[in-house]
Amino acid sequence: MPEAHWLESASPAFRLMIATSWLAPDSWQSNQEEAIRGAIAAGPDWTEYLNLVDRHRTPALSWAALQRVAGLEIPEQAKLELQKRSDACRMQAVRHSLLLAQVLKAFHRAGIPVMMMKGPILSIELYGDVGLRQSHDLDIACALEDIPKSQTLLENSGWRHDSAWFPLSPRQWESLLRHEQEIQFIDSQSTTLLELHWRNPWDLPGHYSACWDRSIPSIWQGCAHQAMDPVDQVLYLCNHGGIHAWFRAKWLGDMARIHATGHVDWEAALERGRSMSQERPLLACLQLLHIAHGLPLPSLQGKPWENLPAFLLDSPLHALKDSKDPVAPSFWDVVSILRRLTRYKRLVLRGRTWRESLSEIAYCREDFRVLPLPDSLFWAYAPLRPILSIWRKIRRIWAR
């Protein structure tokens, strides 16, 4: 299989980035140390390594992993640069933690249940250290019926909508809640991004409410919130990484830490994944952990990963090695990303109907801004979608 030589054929700098993209527990630390020593012995390009650390957002993890290995010969300049990046990551994590605590307290006072997704709390859960995982934004979730109250609460707490927001009519708002998954806010003081979620793009009807039913009441920094059930969290992380083709090594590193600690009942996780039509992202993740980190595949009856579509492995293995960070993509990059996501959803979300898929294709919130029809003519957006799409592209070209 080509993926068997995927890591061996990579540059020493890439192998070192993969080896330091997580912090192994004691039971796996010697294996991680061996991988780090082997990559450094091969003579990595340290500029390439630092660029990869930036690209995959692992500065604090990489610095901590290297510090645990005695006697490494690392150029002084590379050490200084990595430590500087690690310090900046930790400072950002502290700022995010303070903001998150304020948000949780506001939701608690308002009596609105809120669930944590990734971010500083995941860093504490995995590593016991809020500063090890680099987070670009804050992600919280609430029930669909609490979205209007949550939106008002955030606005009153100093958060403003991002630039993509504009007023919506009742029918447009209803369509947004049905087709989208989150609304983005920006803190007026720090410009930190917060995403307010009410579902996941890979969930089928009823699955998200079941996740809420299984959630666990928790306290962090004196703030009440709901924590995901451990199996639901594993499925969430597998789906989140999979839908983005695992293009950041830190996401795979999170799962490596979870797997290596041995705290997951993979049979139970697979059983729940099957009940939710989400077993393929889980199985693909286990294969990727075996290829990238050498973690053993669990003993699952029938070796179910053997029948995975090749795309679910080939696409992530290619994306991880891509040296470019997919930021501010061009039009054709967007087209390529949409094609990949469409294919991923088709392979993974096998319980989704054609009607649901077509409904997603026919929806674009920006159409409401380009052509603000009254609710009595809301039906016209679907047939006008191709024309509105072309018009938006023309406007973008003129704007340039």
LUMRO-166523 format. One record per residue (C-alpha): y, z, x; residue in three letters. Coordinates in nm, 2 decimals, always signed. Example, Ala and Ser with C-alpha at 12.3 -4.5 7.8 and 13.67 -1.06 7.14 Angstrom:
LUMRO-166523
<<-0.45, +0.78, +1.23>, ALA> <<-0.11, +0.71, +1.37>, SER> 
***
This chain:
LUMRO-166523
<<+0.00, +0.00, +0.00>, MET> <<+0.35, -0.09, +0.14>, PRO> <<+0.49, +0.25, +0.05>, GLU> <<+0.24, +0.42, +0.29>, ALA> <<+0.46, +0.30, +0.58>, HIS> <<+0.79, +0.34, +0.41>, TRP> <<+0.91, +0.64, +0.61>, LEU> <<+0.75, +0.54, +0.94>, GLU> <<+0.93, +0.20, +0.93>, SER> <<+1.27, +0.37, +0.88>, ALA> <<+1.52, +0.45, +1.15>, SER> <<+1.50, +0.79, +1.32>, PRO> <<+1.84, +0.89, +1.16>, ALA> <<+1.70, +0.81, +0.81>, PHE> <<+1.38, +1.01, +0.88>, ARG> <<+1.59, +1.30, +1.00>, LEU> <<+1.80, +1.29, +0.69>, MET> <<+1.49, +1.29, +0.47>, ILE> <<+1.35, +1.58, +0.67>, ALA> <<+1.67, +1.78, +0.63>, THR> <<+1.75, +1.69, +0.27>, SER> <<+1.59, +2.01, +0.14>, TRP> <<+1.50, +2.36, +0.26>, LEU> <<+1.13, +2.42, +0.27>, ALA> <<+0.99, +2.76, +0.16>, PRO> <<+0.80, +2.96, +0.42>, ASP> <<+0.47, +2.81, +0.33>, SER> <<+0.60, +2.46, +0.42>, TRP> <<+0.85, +2.54, +0.69>, GLN> <<+0.63, +2.45, +0.99>, SER> <<+0.57, +2.10, +0.83>, ASN> <<+0.94, +2.05, +0.79>, GLN> <<+1.01, +2.16, +1.14>, GLU> <<+0.75, +1.91, +1.27>, GLU> <<+0.92, +1.63, +1.08>, ALA> <<+1.26, +1.73, +1.22>, ILE> <<+1.14, +1.75, +1.58>, ARG> <<+0.97, +1.42, +1.55>, GLY> <<+1.28, +1.24, +1.41>, ALA> <<+1.50, +1.39, +1.68>, ILE> <<+1.25, +1.30, +1.96>, ALA> <<+1.27, +0.94, +1.84>, ALA> <<+1.65, +0.94, +1.93>, GLY> <<+1.85, +0.92, +1.61>, PRO> <<+2.19, +0.75, +1.60>, ASP> <<+2.39, +1.06, +1.51>, TRP> <<+2.68, +0.87, +1.35>, THR> <<+2.42, +0.70, +1.12>, GLU> <<+2.27, +1.04, +1.04>, TYR> <<+2.61, +1.19, +0.94>, LEU> <<+2.68, +0.88, +0.73>, ASN> <<+2.35, +0.93, +0.56>, LEU> <<+2.41, +1.30, +0.50>, VAL> <<+2.74, +1.20, +0.33>, ASP> <<+2.57, +0.93, +0.13>, ARG> <<+2.29, +1.15, +0.00>, HIS> <<+2.52, +1.46, -0.03>, ARG> <<+2.31, +1.71, +0.17>, THR> <<+2.55, +1.86, +0.42>, PRO> <<+2.48, +2.23, +0.37>, ALA> <<+2.11, +2.17, +0.33>, LEU> <<+2.09, +1.96, +0.64>, SER> <<+2.29, +2.21, +0.85>, TRP> <<+2.07, +2.50, +0.73>, ALA> <<+1.75, +2.31, +0.79>, ALA> <<+1.85, +2.22, +1.15>, LEU> <<+1.96, +2.57, +1.22>, GLN> <<+1.61, +2.71, +1.14>, ARG> <<+1.46, +2.50, +1.42>, VAL> <<+1.49, +2.65, +1.77>, ALA> <<+1.57, +2.45, +2.08>, GLY> <<+1.69, +2.13, +1.92>, LEU> <<+1.90, +1.90, +2.14>, GLU> <<+2.18, +1.79, +1.91>, ILE> <<+2.51, +1.65, +2.06>, PRO> <<+2.79, +1.90, +2.03>, GLU> <<+3.01, +1.66, +1.84>, GLN> <<+2.74, +1.59, +1.58>, ALA> <<+2.69, +1.97, +1.54>, LYS> <<+3.06, +2.02, +1.48>, LEU> <<+3.09, +1.74, +1.23>, GLU> <<+2.78, +1.86, +1.03>, LEU> <<+2.90, +2.22, +1.03>, GLN> <<+3.24, +2.11, +0.90>, LYS> <<+3.08, +1.92, +0.62>, ARG> <<+2.86, +2.22, +0.54>, SER> <<+3.16, +2.45, +0.53>, ASP> <<+3.34, +2.21, +0.29>, ALA> <<+3.03, +2.19, +0.07>, CYS> <<+3.02, +2.57, +0.05>, ARG> <<+3.39, +2.60, -0.03>, MET> <<+3.35, +2.35, -0.31>, GLN> <<+3.05, +2.54, -0.45>, ALA> <<+3.26, +2.86, -0.46>, VAL> <<+3.54, +2.68, -0.65>, ARG> <<+3.29, +2.53, -0.89>, HIS> <<+3.12, +2.87, -0.94>, SER> <<+3.46, +3.03, -1.03>, LEU> <<+3.54, +2.75, -1.28>, LEU> <<+3.19, +2.76, -1.43>, LEU> <<+3.22, +3.14, -1.48>, ALA> <<+3.55, +3.09, -1.66>, GLN> <<+3.39, +2.82, -1.89>, VAL> <<+3.09, +3.04, -1.97>, LEU> <<+3.31, +3.33, -2.05>, LYS> <<+3.52, +3.12, -2.29>, ALA> <<+3.21, +2.98, -2.46>, PHE> <<+3.06, +3.34, -2.49>, HIS> <<+3.38, +3.47, -2.65>, ARG> <<+3.38, +3.18, -2.89>, ALA> <<+3.02, +3.24, -2.98>, GLY> <<+2.91, +2.89, -2.88>, ILE> <<+2.56, +2.88, -2.71>, PRO> <<+2.58, +2.68, -2.39>, VAL> <<+2.30, +2.56, -2.16>, MET> <<+2.33, +2.50, -1.78>, MET> <<+2.23, +2.17, -1.62>, MET> <<+2.20, +2.15, -1.24>, LYS> <<+2.51, +2.26, -1.05>, GLY> <<+2.56, +2.60, -0.88>, PRO> <<+2.31, +2.78, -1.09>, ILE> <<+2.03, +2.54, -0.99>, LEU> <<+2.13, +2.60, -0.63>, SER> <<+2.08, +2.97, -0.68>, ILE> <<+1.75, +2.92, -0.86>, GLU> <<+1.60, +2.70, -0.59>, LEU> <<+1.75, +2.85, -0.28>, TYR> <<+1.91, +3.18, -0.37>, GLY> <<+2.23, +3.04, -0.23>, ASP> <<+2.51, +2.89, -0.44>, VAL> <<+2.65, +2.69, -0.15>, GLY> <<+2.34, +2.49, -0.04>, LEU> <<+2.35, +2.21, -0.30>, ARG> <<+2.65, +1.98, -0.31>, GLN> <<+2.76, +1.92, -0.67>, SER> <<+3.01, +1.65, -0.76>, HIS> <<+3.08, +1.79, -1.10>, ASP> <<+2.98, +2.06, -1.36>, LEU> <<+2.73, +1.98, -1.63>, ASP> <<+2.69, +2.20, -1.94>, ILE> <<+2.53, +2.13, -2.27>, ALA> <<+2.57, +2.25, -2.63>, CYS> <<+2.42, +2.17, -2.96>, ALA> <<+2.54, +1.85, -3.14>, LEU> <<+2.69, +2.05, -3.42>, GLU> <<+2.90, +2.25, -3.17>, ASP> <<+3.06, +1.95, -3.00>, ILE> <<+3.39, +1.96, -3.20>, PRO> <<+3.44, +2.33, -3.14>, LYS> <<+3.34, +2.30, -2.77>, SER> <<+3.58, +2.01, -2.72>, GLN> <<+3.87, +2.21, -2.87>, THR> <<+3.77, +2.52, -2.66>, LEU> <<+3.78, +2.32, -2.34>, LEU> <<+4.11, +2.16, -2.42>, GLU> <<+4.26, +2.50, -2.49>, ASN> <<+4.12, +2.63, -2.16>, SER> <<+4.31, +2.38, -1.95>, GLY> <<+4.06, +2.10, -1.94>, TRP> <<+4.18, +1.75, -2.03>, ARG> <<+3.99, +1.43, -2.12>, HIS> <<+3.93, +1.18, -1.85>, ASP> <<+4.11, +0.84, -1.85>, SER> <<+3.83, +0.67, -2.05>, ALA> <<+3.91, +0.88, -2.36>, TRP> <<+4.12, +0.77, -2.65>, PHE> <<+4.15, +0.88, -3.02>, PRO> <<+3.86, +0.78, -3.24>, LEU> <<+3.82, +0.73, -3.62>, SER> <<+3.55, +0.92, -3.80>, PRO> <<+3.31, +0.63, -3.80>, ARG> <<+3.38, +0.56, -3.43>, GLN> <<+3.33, +0.93, -3.35>, TRP> <<+3.00, +0.93, -3.54>, GLU> <<+2.88, +0.62, -3.34>, SER> <<+2.98, +0.79, -3.01>, LEU> <<+2.77, +1.10, -3.09>, LEU> <<+2.48, +0.88, -3.18>, ARG> <<+2.49, +0.65, -2.87>, HIS> <<+2.64, +0.85, -2.59>, GLU> <<+2.53, +1.17, -2.42>, GLN> <<+2.84, +1.34, -2.28>, GLU> <<+3.21, +1.36, -2.29>, ILE> <<+3.40, +1.41, -1.96>, GLN> <<+3.68, +1.65, -1.89>, PHE> <<+3.90, +1.72, -1.59>, ILE> <<+4.04, +2.05, -1.49>, ASP> <<+4.42, +2.03, -1.49>, SER> <<+4.45, +2.25, -1.17>, GLN> <<+4.16, +2.14, -0.94>, SER> <<+4.07, +1.79, -1.08>, THR> <<+3.71, +1.91, -1.10>, THR> <<+3.50, +1.70, -1.34>, LEU> <<+3.30, +1.86, -1.62>, LEU> <<+3.05, +1.68, -1.84>, GLU> <<+2.98, +1.82, -2.19>, LEU> <<+2.64, +1.70, -2.29>, HIS> <<+2.47, +1.71, -2.63>, TRP> <<+2.15, +1.52, -2.55>, ARG> <<+1.98, +1.33, -2.27>, ASN> <<+1.96, +0.95, -2.26>, PRO> <<+1.58, +0.96, -2.23>, TRP> <<+1.51, +1.20, -2.52>, ASP> <<+1.36, +1.08, -2.84>, LEU> <<+1.48, +1.23, -3.17>, PRO> <<+1.39, +1.60, -3.20>, GLY> <<+1.31, +1.65, -2.83>, HIS> <<+1.65, +1.79, -2.74>, TYR> <<+1.65, +2.05, -3.02>, SER> <<+1.30, +2.15, -2.91>, ALA> <<+1.43, +2.21, -2.56>, CYS> <<+1.70, +2.44, -2.70>, TRP> <<+1.43, +2.63, -2.89>, ASP> <<+1.24, +2.69, -2.57>, ARG> <<+1.54, +2.78, -2.36>, SER> <<+1.57, +3.13, -2.22>, ILE> <<+1.87, +3.37, -2.27>, PRO> <<+2.02, +3.44, -1.92>, SER> <<+2.31, +3.62, -1.75>, ILE> <<+2.50, +3.49, -1.45>, TRP> <<+2.81, +3.66, -1.31>, GLN> <<+2.82, +3.86, -1.63>, GLY> <<+2.82, +3.54, -1.83>, CYS> <<+2.56, +3.47, -2.10>, ALA> <<+2.41, +3.13, -2.12>, HIS> <<+2.08, +2.96, -2.20>, GLN> <<+1.85, +2.86, -1.91>, ALA> <<+1.60, +2.57, -1.95>, MET> <<+1.24, +2.65, -1.98>, ASP> <<+1.09, +2.58, -1.63>, PRO> <<+0.88, +2.29, -1.75>, VAL> <<+1.17, +2.14, -1.94>, ASP> <<+1.38, +2.17, -1.62>, GLN> <<+1.12, +1.99, -1.42>, VAL> <<+1.10, +1.70, -1.67>, LEU> <<+1.48, +1.69, -1.68>, TYR> <<+1.51, +1.67, -1.30>, LEU> <<+1.24, +1.40, -1.29>, CYS> <<+1.41, +1.19, -1.56>, ASN> <<+1.76, +1.24, -1.41>, HIS> <<+1.64, +1.13, -1.07>, GLY> <<+1.43, +0.85, -1.21>, GLY> <<+1.70, +0.70, -1.43>, ILE> <<+1.92, +0.68, -1.12>, HIS> <<+1.63, +0.53, -0.91>, ALA> <<+1.65, +0.85, -0.70>, TRP> <<+1.93, +0.69, -0.49>, PHE> <<+2.03, +1.04, -0.36>, ARG> <<+1.78, +1.22, -0.14>, ALA> <<+1.91, +1.56, -0.26>, LYS> <<+1.76, +1.50, -0.60>, TRP> <<+1.41, +1.44, -0.45>, LEU> <<+1.48, +1.74, -0.22>, GLY> <<+1.52, +1.96, -0.53>, ASP> <<+1.18, +1.86, -0.66>, MET> <<+1.03, +1.90, -0.31>, ALA> <<+1.15, +2.26, -0.31>, ARG> <<+1.01, +2.32, -0.66>, ILE> <<+0.67, +2.16, -0.57>, HIS> <<+0.64, +2.33, -0.24>, ALA> <<+0.70, +2.68, -0.39>, THR> <<+0.39, +2.63, -0.61>, GLY> <<+0.55, +2.78, -0.91>, HIS> <<+0.49, +2.48, -1.14>, VAL> <<+0.17, +2.43, -1.35>, ASP> <<+0.15, +2.05, -1.32>, TRP> <<-0.12, +2.02, -1.58>, GLU> <<+0.11, +2.19, -1.83>, ALA> <<+0.41, +1.99, -1.72>, ALA> <<+0.21, +1.66, -1.76>, LEU> <<+0.08, +1.77, -2.10>, GLU> <<+0.43, +1.84, -2.23>, ARG> <<+0.56, +1.52, -2.06>, GLY> <<+0.29, +1.32, -2.26>, ARG> <<+0.39, +1.49, -2.58>, SER> <<+0.75, +1.37, -2.52>, MET> <<+0.66, +1.02, -2.37>, SER> <<+0.81, +1.14, -2.04>, GLN> <<+0.50, +1.17, -1.82>, GLU> <<+0.58, +0.86, -1.61>, ARG> <<+0.89, +1.00, -1.45>, PRO> <<+0.70, +1.31, -1.36>, LEU> <<+0.41, +1.12, -1.21>, LEU> <<+0.64, +0.88, -1.02>, ALA> <<+0.83, +1.18, -0.88>, CYS> <<+0.50, +1.34, -0.75>, LEU> <<+0.42, +1.01, -0.58>, GLN> <<+0.76, +0.99, -0.42>, LEU> <<+0.73, +1.35, -0.29>, LEU> <<+0.40, +1.25, -0.13>, HIS> <<+0.55, +0.94, +0.03>, ILE> <<+0.89, +1.09, +0.15>, ALA> <<+0.79, +1.45, +0.23>, HIS> <<+0.42, +1.44, +0.27>, GLY> <<+0.37, +1.69, -0.01>, LEU> <<+0.01, +1.68, -0.16>, PRO> <<-0.05, +1.53, -0.49>, LEU> <<-0.16, +1.80, -0.74>, PRO> <<-0.52, +1.79, -0.87>, SER> <<-0.46, +1.62, -1.21>, LEU> <<-0.75, +1.50, -1.41>, GLN> <<-0.81, +1.13, -1.38>, GLY> <<-0.54, +1.08, -1.11>, LYS> <<-0.29, +0.94, -1.37>, PRO> <<-0.04, +0.82, -1.12>, TRP> <<-0.27, +0.54, -1.01>, GLU> <<-0.17, +0.33, -1.31>, ASN> <<+0.20, +0.37, -1.28>, LEU> <<+0.41, +0.05, -1.29>, PRO> <<+0.50, -0.05, -0.94>, ALA> <<+0.87, -0.07, -1.03>, PHE> <<+0.89, +0.31, -1.08>, LEU> <<+0.81, +0.35, -0.71>, LEU> <<+0.95, +0.03, -0.55>, ASP> <<+1.30, +0.07, -0.70>, SER> <<+1.35, +0.43, -0.58>, PRO> <<+1.21, +0.36, -0.23>, LEU> <<+1.45, +0.07, -0.20>, HIS> <<+1.75, +0.27, -0.34>, ALA> <<+1.69, +0.56, -0.11>, LEU> <<+1.71, +0.34, +0.20>, LYS> <<+2.02, +0.16, +0.08>, ASP> <<+2.30, +0.26, +0.32>, SER> <<+2.57, +0.21, +0.06>, LYS> <<+2.69, +0.47, -0.18>, ASP> <<+2.71, +0.31, -0.53>, PRO> <<+3.07, +0.39, -0.59>, VAL> <<+3.32, +0.16, -0.76>, ALA> <<+3.07, -0.12, -0.81>, PRO> <<+3.16, -0.48, -0.87>, SER> <<+3.10, -0.66, -1.19>, PHE> <<+2.77, -0.80, -1.06>, TRP> <<+2.67, -0.46, -0.93>, ASP> <<+2.72, -0.33, -1.28>, VAL> <<+2.50, -0.61, -1.42>, VAL> <<+2.23, -0.53, -1.17>, SER> <<+2.25, -0.15, -1.25>, ILE> <<+2.23, -0.22, -1.63>, LEU> <<+1.93, -0.45, -1.58>, ARG> <<+1.75, -0.18, -1.37>, ARG> <<+1.82, +0.09, -1.62>, LEU> <<+1.71, -0.13, -1.91>, THR> <<+1.38, -0.20, -1.73>, ARG> <<+1.34, +0.17, -1.64>, TYR> <<+1.39, +0.28, -2.00>, LYS> <<+1.15, +0.01, -2.13>, ARG> <<+0.88, +0.13, -1.89>, LEU> <<+0.94, +0.50, -1.94>, VAL> <<+1.06, +0.55, -2.29>, LEU> <<+0.76, +0.40, -2.47>, ARG> <<+0.83, +0.59, -2.79>, GLY> <<+1.16, +0.42, -2.84>, ARG> <<+1.18, +0.16, -3.12>, THR> <<+1.32, -0.19, -3.09>, TRP> <<+1.58, -0.10, -3.35>, ARG> <<+1.71, +0.19, -3.13>, GLU> <<+1.72, -0.03, -2.82>, SER> <<+1.91, -0.30, -3.01>, LEU> <<+2.15, -0.04, -3.15>, SER> <<+2.23, +0.07, -2.79>, GLU> <<+2.30, -0.29, -2.68>, ILE> <<+2.53, -0.34, -2.97>, ALA> <<+2.74, -0.03, -2.89>, TYR> <<+3.04, -0.01, -2.65>, CYS> <<+3.31, +0.26, -2.70>, ARG> <<+3.56, +0.04, -2.52>, GLU> <<+3.54, -0.21, -2.81>, ASP> <<+3.71, +0.05, -3.03>, PHE> <<+4.01, +0.04, -2.80>, ARG> <<+4.02, -0.34, -2.76>, VAL> <<+4.00, -0.39, -3.13>, LEU> <<+4.08, -0.08, -3.34>, PRO> <<+3.93, -0.17, -3.67>, LEU> <<+3.96, +0.05, -3.97>, PRO> <<+3.64, +0.24, -4.08>, ASP> <<+3.60, +0.00, -4.37>, SER> <<+3.54, -0.28, -4.13>, LEU> <<+3.33, -0.08, -3.88>, PHE> <<+3.03, -0.31, -3.95>, TRP> <<+3.22, -0.60, -3.77>, ALA> <<+3.19, -0.45, -3.43>, TYR> <<+2.82, -0.55, -3.39>, ALA> <<+2.87, -0.93, -3.44>, PRO> <<+3.20, -0.93, -3.24>, LEU> <<+3.04, -0.75, -2.95>, ARG> <<+2.98, -1.06, -2.73>, PRO> <<+3.34, -1.18, -2.79>, ILE> <<+3.49, -0.84, -2.71>, LEU> <<+3.27, -0.81, -2.40>, SER> <<+3.41, -1.14, -2.27>, ILE> <<+3.77, -1.04, -2.36>, TRP> <<+3.73, -0.71, -2.17>, ARG> <<+3.61, -0.90, -1.86>, LYS> <<+3.91, -1.14, -1.88>, ILE> <<+4.15, -0.84, -1.91>, ARG> <<+3.99, -0.68, -1.60>, ARG> <<+4.04, -1.00, -1.40>, ILE> <<+4.40, -1.03, -1.51>, TRP> <<+4.46, -0.67, -1.41>, ALA> <<+4.35, -0.74, -1.06>, ARG> 
***
